[in-house]
Amino acid sequence: MAIYLIDALKALSNERRLEILDWLKDPRAHFREQIWGDLVEDGVCGLFIAEKLGVSQPTASEHLRVLVQAQLLVAKRIKQWTFYRRNETRIAEVKRAVASEL
């Protein structure tokens, strides 16, 4: 099993991270508009994600860090904030790899 797949499966083993990925499928439906950055093109501000999760910024940052490390999310800095969006290419690769392992 490829290392990237193991990292992705570890990242996906947490319910909160699965929620984040689900919300980011349709960010306009789950998050209010932002002052900086487009919800779809740039991603959702980490502060909005922490707020929706109902957790502290450091807790949300750790979940987001794990998802970025597994390449399931892409992070983008705008000013002093970090915005997150799904990496659909990597998610599709993980789905294919899991299906072929079964």
N, C-alpha and C positions, 0 to 999 in steps of 0.2 A: 504494500500500500504506500503510495507516494506521501512524502512529508507534508505537502500542502493539504492533502486530504485529511491527514491526522489532525493538523492544526485547525482545519475548518470544522471537523467533527467535534473537537474539544470546545471550540467557540460556540457551536450550535447546541451544546449540551446544557445550556443555561436558559431557563424560561424567559428571563428578562431580555437577553440578547435576541431571542427569537421574536419577542414583542417589538424590539427596535427595528429589526429587519422587516417585519410585517408593516409597521407604520410607515417605513421609508419606501414601501412599494407605491404608496399614494400619499406623498407628504402634504399635498394641499388639503386632503380630507382629514388629516390628523393634527396639523399644526397651523397656527395663525401666521399671517404674513410677517415677514421680517423687514427690518429697516435696511440691513445690508444683506446682499445675496439673495438670489432667486431660490425658492424652495426645491425646485426640480433641477435646474442647471447647476447650482452651486452646492445644494444640500441644505440640511437643517442644522441650525446652530446647536451646539452641544448643550447650551443652557436650556433651550426649549425641550430637548430630549430628557434632561435631568428633571425638569419640571413635570413633564408628562409621566415619567417613571415614578415620581414622588420620592426621589432620593436626592442626596447631596451631590454637588458638582463632582467631588472626587470619586464617588461611587459610580456615577454615570461615566466619568472619564475612563475608569478602569474597564467597564463593559465595552466602551467604544474603542479603547486601545486594543483589546483582545480581538474585536471584529476587524479592525484595520490590520493588525498583525497577521490575521488569517486571510487577508486580502478580500474579505467579504464586503467591506466598506472602503470608500476612498475619502480621505480627509483633505480639506482645502482651507488654508488660512486666508481670512479677509480681515484686515485691521488686526485687532487683538483677539478675534474670535476664530474658532475652528468649526467648520461646517462639514456635515457628513452626508454622503449619498451611497446608495447601493452600487456595488461593482457587479453588474449583471453578467458580464463575461465570466468572471470567476464563479459566481453562483451557478451558472449553467454548467461549467466544467465540473463543479462539485456534484451536481445532480447526476450528470452523466457517469462520473466515476463511481458514485454510490450505486447507481443502477447496474453497472457492469460488475460490481463486487458481489451483488446478490445472487 
